[in-house]
């Protein structure tokens, strides 16, 4: 690639803040390791989403400690946590809350808003695809607008606000697949895989004995917000912007930049929001790693979770067992070799 203009440099206070964030992140991982075995990549991707002000969709079979991980993450950050179990009969008011007629004690009655479980800093939407579309739409407004609307009145959700939704990739009977517009609102799709044999042995040893310990609080909500603001000031070299745009454009089979081998495999590619999330995710990862500037490796590491749910495969790809992960890995390999 051609020489790119030098990005803006960080102020001295921001350099010190990145050092504090790196230390806090190491402490956070240390605390989580007391109750979570393995899943290092999942923890890093969750942290990237949180500090980039994104939302994450966790994909994994039952029993992989997804709920435990999210609740303990909230505990290490002194953030409020709520869990919503999505079911076919779940209504929007079960998420947002509703107005209740209350006696004021003066002989009059007035409606009072009772907040629903979405009014928390970290919300776990368990099996989000089991709820009907109108309930998913209420969740979508909360994710996108950081507010809910009930009976014509809007109520703001206080920051930091972070939605983690789960989907079971195996059982699809009785589910309502998420529309592409809602999938696109999730910054990452995080694959939660089976543990290794050694990790599974450790799980058996550590989780079948005494009650797990309470975790120490590492960050407050105010500190999380300040670090979220810091992440957006991490300098990005121009060639990283170009790399993000080129990568996303190559996922679109109708674009001239798209390679010939991809065209029969992908029906629709990623949109501009993917470029935004690639840059934000790379900024957050660089800060968590203690880097004062975004590097190519930061973009490469987050390419798969950003893009995998934004590529719509063709029947040819489905029939041949080709995954979105493998398509993204090949695209990344080709584009980085060119650079």
C-alpha positions in Angstrom: 0.0 0.0 0.0 1.2 3.6 -0.5 2.6 5.6 2.3 -0.2 6.8 4.6 -0.4 10.1 6.4 0.8 10.0 10.0 -2.2 9.7 12.4 -2.7 12.1 15.2 -0.8 11.2 18.4 -2.2 10.7 21.8 -2.0 13.3 24.5 0.1 12.5 27.6 -3.0 11.9 29.7 -4.4 9.5 27.2 -1.1 7.5 27.1 -1.3 7.1 30.9 -5.0 6.2 30.6 -4.2 3.4 28.1 -1.6 2.1 30.5 -4.3 2.0 33.3 -6.7 0.2 30.9 -4.2 -2.4 30.1 -3.5 -3.1 33.8 -7.3 -3.1 34.6 -7.9 -5.6 31.8 -5.2 -7.9 33.0 -6.7 -7.7 36.5 -10.2 -8.4 35.1 -8.9 -11.5 33.3 -7.3 -12.6 36.5 -10.5 -12.3 38.5 -12.5 -14.1 35.8 -10.0 -17.0 35.7 -11.1 -17.8 39.3 -14.5 -19.0 38.0 -14.1 -19.3 34.2 -11.8 -21.9 32.8 -10.3 -21.1 29.4 -12.4 -19.0 26.9 -9.6 -16.4 26.7 -10.6 -15.3 23.2 -14.3 -15.0 24.2 -13.3 -12.8 27.2 -11.2 -10.6 25.0 -13.9 -10.2 22.4 -16.5 -9.4 25.1 -14.2 -6.7 26.5 -13.5 -5.2 23.1 -17.3 -4.9 22.5 -17.9 -3.4 25.9 -15.2 -0.7 25.5 -16.2 0.0 21.9 -19.8 0.5 23.0 -21.0 -2.4 20.9 -23.3 -5.4 21.5 -22.4 -9.0 21.1 -24.2 -12.2 19.9 -22.8 -15.3 21.5 -23.2 -18.5 19.5 -22.7 -21.8 21.3 -24.3 -25.0 22.6 -25.7 -25.1 26.1 -23.4 -25.7 29.0 -20.5 -23.6 28.0 -20.8 -21.1 30.8 -22.1 -18.2 28.7 -24.5 -17.0 31.4 -21.9 -17.4 34.1 -19.3 -15.5 32.2 -21.6 -12.5 31.5 -22.8 -12.3 35.1 -19.3 -12.5 36.5 -18.1 -9.9 34.0 -20.7 -7.5 35.3 -19.5 -8.3 38.9 -15.9 -7.4 38.1 -17.0 -4.0 36.8 -19.6 -3.1 39.5 -22.3 -3.0 36.9 -25.9 -3.9 37.2 -26.8 -7.1 35.5 -30.1 -8.7 34.3 -31.0 -11.8 32.5 -34.0 -12.1 30.2 -35.0 -15.6 29.1 -36.6 -15.2 25.7 -39.6 -17.4 25.1 -42.4 -17.5 22.4 -44.8 -15.8 24.8 -42.5 -13.0 25.9 -44.1 -9.6 25.3 -42.3 -6.3 24.7 -43.5 -5.0 28.1 -41.8 -7.9 29.8 -38.6 -6.4 28.6 -39.2 -2.7 28.7 -41.5 -2.4 31.6 -45.1 -1.1 31.8 -47.2 1.6 33.4 -49.1 0.6 36.5 -52.0 2.4 38.0 -51.0 3.4 41.5 -53.0 5.0 44.4 -51.3 8.2 45.4 -52.8 8.3 48.8 -54.8 11.5 48.1 -57.8 9.8 46.6 -56.4 10.0 43.1 -54.8 7.4 41.0 -51.9 7.9 38.6 -49.9 5.8 36.2 -46.4 5.0 37.3 -43.8 3.4 35.1 -42.3 0.2 36.4 -39.0 -0.4 34.8 -38.3 -3.8 33.1 -35.1 -5.9 33.1 -33.6 -4.0 30.1 -32.8 -1.1 32.6 -29.4 -2.5 33.5 -25.9 -1.9 32.5 -25.3 -5.5 31.1 -28.3 -7.3 29.8 -28.1 -11.0 28.8 -30.8 -11.8 26.3 -30.8 -15.6 26.5 -31.9 -17.4 23.3 -33.0 -14.2 21.7 -34.3 -16.0 18.6 -37.1 -17.7 20.6 -39.2 -14.5 21.0 -41.6 -13.2 18.3 -40.5 -10.3 16.1 -42.4 -7.5 18.0 -40.5 -8.4 21.1 -37.2 -8.5 19.2 -38.1 -5.1 17.8 -38.4 -3.6 21.3 -35.0 -5.0 22.1 -33.6 -3.6 18.9 -34.8 -0.1 19.8 -33.0 -0.4 23.2 -29.8 -1.6 21.5 -29.8 1.1 18.8 -31.3 4.1 20.5 -30.4 3.4 24.1 -33.9 4.1 25.1 -37.3 2.4 25.3 -40.8 3.7 24.4 -43.8 2.7 26.5 -47.3 4.2 26.0 -45.9 7.0 23.9 -43.3 8.0 26.5 -39.5 7.5 26.0 -37.2 6.5 28.8 -33.4 6.6 28.5 -31.1 3.7 29.4 -28.2 4.9 31.5 -24.7 4.2 30.2 -22.8 2.0 30.1 -25.4 -0.2 28.3 -24.3 -3.5 26.9 -26.5 -6.3 25.4 -25.2 -9.8 25.1 -27.6 -12.2 23.3 -27.2 -15.9 23.0 -28.4 -18.3 20.3 -28.3 -22.1 20.3 -26.9 -23.2 16.9 -28.4 -26.7 17.2 -32.1 -26.6 18.1 -34.0 -24.3 15.7 -37.5 -25.7 16.2 -39.9 -23.0 17.5 -37.5 -20.1 16.9 -37.9 -16.8 15.1 -34.6 -16.2 13.1 -33.2 -12.7 13.7 -33.7 -10.5 10.7 -30.6 -9.3 8.9 -31.2 -5.7 10.1 -31.1 -6.8 13.7 -28.1 -9.1 13.2 -26.3 -6.1 11.8 -26.8 -4.2 15.1 -24.5 -6.7 16.8 -20.9 -5.6 16.7 -19.6 -9.1 17.1 -20.8 -12.7 16.7 -18.7 -14.5 19.2 -18.3 -18.3 18.8 -18.2 -20.1 22.1 -16.5 -23.4 21.4 -16.0 -26.6 23.4 -13.1 -26.5 25.9 -9.9 -28.5 25.3 -9.4 -31.8 27.2 -7.1 -30.1 29.8 -9.6 -27.3 30.3 -12.5 -29.7 30.7 -10.5 -31.6 33.4 -9.9 -28.3 35.1 -13.6 -27.5 34.9 -14.4 -30.9 36.6 -11.9 -30.2 39.4 -12.9 -26.6 40.1 -16.6 -26.4 39.7 -17.8 -29.5 41.6 -16.5 -28.5 45.0 -17.1 -25.6 47.2 -19.1 -22.5 46.3 -17.3 -20.4 43.7 -15.6 -17.2 45.2 -17.0 -13.7 44.8 -15.0 -11.6 42.5 -13.3 -8.4 43.3 -14.6 -5.2 41.5 -12.0 -3.9 39.1 -13.8 -1.0 37.4 -16.7 1.2 38.2 -19.4 2.3 35.7 -17.9 5.8 35.5 -14.4 4.3 34.7 -15.9 2.1 32.0 -17.5 5.2 30.3 -14.2 7.1 30.5 -12.4 4.2 28.9 -15.0 4.0 26.2 -14.3 7.6 25.4 -10.6 6.9 25.4 -10.9 4.1 22.9 -12.4 6.5 20.3 -9.2 8.7 20.6 -6.8 5.9 19.8 -5.0 7.0 16.5 -5.7 5.0 13.4 -3.1 5.1 10.5 -4.7 5.8 7.1 -3.6 2.4 5.7 -5.7 0.7 8.4 -8.8 2.6 7.2 -8.0 1.5 3.7 -7.5 -2.1 4.8 -10.9 -2.1 6.6 -12.8 -0.7 3.6 -11.0 -3.0 1.1 -11.8 -6.1 3.2 -15.5 -5.2 3.5 -15.9 -4.4 -0.2 -14.3 -7.7 -1.1 -17.1 -9.5 0.7 -19.7 -8.1 -1.8 -20.0 -10.5 -4.8 -21.2 -7.7 -7.1 -18.3 -5.4 -6.4 -15.4 -5.3 -8.8 -12.9 -5.8 -5.9 -14.5 -9.2 -5.0 -12.3 -12.2 -5.9 -13.7 -14.7 -8.4 -13.7 -17.6 -6.0 -16.0 -15.7 -3.6 -18.8 -14.9 -6.1 -20.5 -18.4 -6.1 -20.2 -18.7 -2.3 -21.6 -15.4 -1.0 -25.0 -14.0 -2.0 -24.7 -10.7 0.0 -21.7 -9.1 1.7 -21.2 -6.8 4.6 -22.5 -3.2 4.7 -20.8 0.0 5.8 -21.5 -0.7 9.5 -19.0 -3.5 9.3 -16.3 -0.9 8.4 -17.2 1.2 11.4 -17.1 -1.8 13.7 -13.8 -3.0 12.3 -12.2 0.4 13.1 -13.8 0.6 16.5 -13.0 -3.0 17.4 -9.3 -2.5 16.3 -9.1 0.7 18.4 -10.5 -1.1 21.5 -8.2 -4.1 21.0 -5.1 -1.9 20.6 -6.0 0.0 23.8 -6.6 -3.3 25.8 -3.2 -4.6 24.6 -1.5 -1.3 25.7 -0.8 -0.1 22.2 -0.9 3.7 21.5 -1.9 3.2 17.9 -4.0 0.7 15.9 -1.9 -2.0 14.2 -2.8 -4.3 11.4 -2.8 -7.3 13.7 -5.6 -5.6 15.7 -7.8 -5.4 12.6 -7.0 -9.0 11.6 -7.9 -10.4 15.0 -11.4 -8.9 15.0 -12.2 -9.5 11.3 -14.0 -12.8 11.9 -16.4 -11.8 14.7 -17.3 -8.6 12.9 -18.0 -10.1 9.5 -19.2 -13.7 10.1 -22.8 -12.8 10.7 -22.9 -10.2 7.9 -22.2 -12.7 5.1 -25.1 -14.5 3.5 -23.9 -17.7 2.0 -25.3 -19.2 -1.2 -26.8 -22.7 -1.5 -23.5 -23.8 -3.1 -21.5 -22.8 0.0 -24.1 -24.5 2.3 -24.0 -27.7 0.3 -20.2 -27.8 0.3 -20.0 -27.1 4.0 -18.1 -23.8 3.5 -18.3 -21.6 6.6 -18.3 -17.8 6.8 -15.2 -18.1 9.0 -13.2 -19.9 6.3 -14.3 -17.3 3.7 -13.2 -14.5 6.0 -9.9 -16.2 6.8 -9.1 -16.5 3.1 -10.0 -12.9 2.4 -7.8 -11.7 5.3 -4.9 -13.8 4.2 -5.1 -12.5 0.6 -5.5 -8.8 1.5 -2.7 -8.8 4.1 -0.3 -10.5 1.6 -1.0 -7.8 -0.9 -0.2 -5.1 1.7 
